[in-house]
């Protein structure tokens, strides 16, 4: 398995108040915009790319097949301005983040943003040249967390949620990129999103 890890570094370093450039090599001033740091590790087969580059808006991200956006009617997912099949919709909003590449598929983490009762739930969908693969059902315990990626597995660890209206136990959800299967707290669960009038609803 070939793994390529990417990180986007955005930083700017200027001069001191006296306007003179430091002579020390270690303290040499520089400006970096959008520099890419890559590290390559070789495994059995295939290729996965993980990117930490952030889009300008949380509601959209760039894929190899166009802009993925959660700004469609009723907060539906659009790829290059076109609705997906099936349609995927968020609650109060749908945030979109590209988290990995695997072969010809770009992996998106979708966040359905709710109200006071439920801050966020998540779905994972793979975008390919011919469209999207079936999205996962929305999951999580209404706490906002960041994904962790190791090998071909996307893991999201949710701490115990003591909410205003209910207490939801902690859970760990893991998604296998190669198979599209999911586990919850180490046990297999159905990853298929049940459609409501053709919509995977968050």
C-alpha positions as CSV (number, residue, x, y, z in Angstrom):
1,X,0.0,0.0,0.0
2,X,1.4,3.4,-1.0
3,X,0.6,6.1,1.5
4,X,1.1,9.8,0.7
5,X,0.6,12.2,3.5
6,X,0.1,15.9,2.6
7,X,0.0,19.0,4.8
8,X,-0.5,22.5,3.8
9,X,1.7,25.0,5.6
10,X,0.5,28.6,5.6
11,X,2.8,31.0,7.3
12,X,4.6,34.3,6.9
13,X,7.7,35.6,8.5
14,X,8.9,39.2,8.0
15,X,11.6,41.5,9.2
16,X,12.2,43.1,12.6
17,X,11.4,46.6,13.5
18,X,14.8,47.8,12.3
19,X,14.0,46.5,8.8
20,X,17.2,44.5,8.7
21,X,17.3,40.9,7.6
22,X,18.8,38.5,10.2
23,X,22.1,37.1,9.2
24,X,21.8,33.8,11.1
25,X,21.1,30.9,8.8
26,X,18.8,29.3,11.3
27,X,16.8,32.5,11.7
28,X,16.7,33.4,8.1
29,X,13.4,35.1,7.3
30,X,11.2,33.6,4.7
31,X,7.6,33.5,3.4
32,X,5.8,30.4,2.6
33,X,2.3,30.2,1.1
34,X,0.7,26.9,0.4
35,X,3.9,24.9,0.7
36,X,3.3,21.2,0.6
37,X,5.1,18.7,2.8
38,X,5.0,15.1,1.7
39,X,6.2,11.9,3.2
40,X,6.0,8.5,1.4
41,X,5.7,5.1,3.0
42,X,5.4,1.9,0.9
43,X,3.1,-0.9,1.8
44,X,1.5,-3.8,-0.1
45,X,-0.7,-2.2,-2.8
46,X,-3.0,0.7,-3.7
47,X,-2.6,4.4,-2.9
48,X,-4.2,6.6,-0.3
49,X,-3.6,10.3,0.1
50,X,-4.5,12.2,3.2
51,X,-4.8,16.0,3.0
52,X,-5.0,18.6,5.7
53,X,-5.6,21.5,3.2
54,X,-8.6,23.5,4.3
55,X,-11.2,25.0,1.9
56,X,-12.3,28.6,2.1
57,X,-15.7,27.6,3.3
58,X,-16.7,24.7,5.6
59,X,-19.6,24.1,3.2
60,X,-17.4,23.1,0.3
61,X,-14.1,21.4,-0.6
62,X,-12.3,20.7,-3.8
63,X,-12.2,17.1,-5.2
64,X,-10.5,15.8,-8.3
65,X,-13.9,15.7,-9.9
66,X,-15.0,19.3,-9.1
67,X,-16.2,21.2,-6.1
68,X,-18.2,19.3,-3.5
69,X,-20.6,21.6,-1.8
70,X,-23.3,21.3,0.8
71,X,-25.1,24.4,-0.4
72,X,-27.7,22.7,-2.6
73,X,-31.5,23.1,-2.0
74,X,-32.4,22.0,1.6
75,X,-28.7,21.7,2.3
76,X,-28.0,18.9,-0.2
77,X,-24.7,17.8,-1.5
78,X,-23.7,19.0,-5.0
79,X,-20.7,17.9,-7.1
80,X,-19.8,20.5,-9.7
81,X,-23.2,22.1,-9.1
82,X,-25.1,18.9,-9.7
83,X,-27.1,16.9,-7.1
84,X,-25.8,13.4,-6.4
85,X,-27.7,10.1,-6.7
86,X,-28.8,9.4,-4.1
87,X,-29.2,12.9,-2.7
88,X,-27.6,13.6,0.7
89,X,-28.9,16.4,2.9
90,X,-27.9,18.0,6.1
91,X,-30.1,19.3,8.9
92,X,-29.5,23.0,9.5
93,X,-26.4,22.9,7.2
94,X,-24.1,20.4,5.5
95,X,-20.4,20.9,5.9
96,X,-18.0,19.1,3.4
97,X,-14.4,18.1,3.9
98,X,-12.2,15.9,1.7
99,X,-10.2,13.8,4.0
100,X,-8.5,11.2,1.7
101,X,-7.9,9.8,-1.7
102,X,-7.9,6.1,-2.5
103,X,-7.3,5.0,-6.0
104,X,-9.8,6.9,-8.2
105,X,-12.0,7.8,-5.2
106,X,-12.0,11.0,-3.1
107,X,-13.3,10.4,0.4
108,X,-15.6,13.1,1.8
109,X,-16.6,13.6,5.5
110,X,-20.0,15.2,5.6
111,X,-21.2,17.0,8.7
112,X,-24.9,17.5,9.3
113,X,-25.1,20.5,11.6
114,X,-28.1,20.5,13.9
115,X,-29.5,22.7,16.5
116,X,-29.2,22.9,20.3
117,X,-30.3,19.2,20.7
118,X,-27.6,17.8,18.3
119,X,-24.5,19.8,17.2
120,X,-23.3,17.4,14.5
121,X,-23.7,14.0,12.9
122,X,-21.5,12.6,10.2
123,X,-21.6,10.6,6.9
124,X,-18.8,9.4,4.7
125,X,-19.1,9.2,0.9
126,X,-16.7,8.3,-1.8
127,X,-16.7,10.4,-5.0
128,X,-15.5,8.7,-8.2
129,X,-15.3,9.7,-11.9
130,X,-18.8,8.2,-12.5
131,X,-20.6,9.6,-9.4
132,X,-20.7,8.7,-5.7
133,X,-20.7,5.4,-4.0
134,X,-23.6,4.8,-1.5
135,X,-23.1,7.1,1.5
136,X,-23.0,5.8,5.0
137,X,-25.8,6.5,7.3
138,X,-25.2,9.6,9.5
139,X,-23.5,8.6,12.7
140,X,-22.1,10.0,15.9
141,X,-23.5,11.1,19.3
142,X,-24.1,14.8,18.5
143,X,-20.6,15.9,19.6
144,X,-18.2,17.6,17.1
145,X,-14.9,15.7,16.7
146,X,-12.2,15.4,14.1
147,X,-11.4,12.2,12.2
148,X,-8.3,10.1,12.7
149,X,-6.9,8.3,9.7
150,X,-4.6,5.3,10.0
151,X,-4.0,2.9,7.1
152,X,-7.3,2.5,5.3
153,X,-9.4,3.3,8.4
154,X,-11.2,6.5,9.3
155,X,-11.9,6.5,13.0
156,X,-14.0,9.0,15.0
157,X,-14.0,8.9,18.8
158,X,-16.9,10.6,20.5
159,X,-16.7,11.2,24.2
160,X,-19.8,10.8,26.4
161,X,-22.3,13.5,25.6
162,X,-24.1,15.1,28.6
163,X,-26.5,17.2,26.7
164,X,-29.3,19.6,27.7
165,X,-32.0,17.0,26.8
166,X,-30.3,13.6,27.1
167,X,-27.0,11.9,27.9
168,X,-25.5,9.9,25.1
169,X,-22.8,7.3,25.7
170,X,-19.4,7.6,24.3
171,X,-18.8,5.7,21.0
172,X,-16.1,4.9,18.5
173,X,-17.0,4.7,14.9
174,X,-14.6,3.3,12.3
175,X,-15.0,3.2,8.5
176,X,-13.0,0.9,6.2
177,X,-12.1,2.8,3.0
178,X,-11.5,-0.3,1.0
179,X,-14.8,-2.1,1.8
180,X,-17.1,0.7,2.8
181,X,-17.9,-1.2,6.0
182,X,-18.3,0.4,9.4
183,X,-18.0,-0.7,13.1
184,X,-19.3,0.9,16.2
185,X,-17.5,0.2,19.4
186,X,-15.7,-2.6,17.6
187,X,-18.8,-4.3,16.3
188,X,-20.0,-4.4,12.7
189,X,-23.0,-2.2,11.9
190,X,-24.9,-1.5,8.8
191,X,-23.3,1.3,6.9
192,X,-26.1,1.7,4.4
193,X,-28.1,5.0,4.7
194,X,-31.8,4.4,4.6
195,X,-33.3,6.8,2.1
196,X,-36.3,9.0,2.8
197,X,-37.9,9.8,-0.6
198,X,-34.6,9.2,-2.3
199,X,-32.6,11.3,0.3
200,X,-30.0,10.3,2.8
201,X,-31.0,12.7,5.5
202,X,-28.7,14.0,8.3
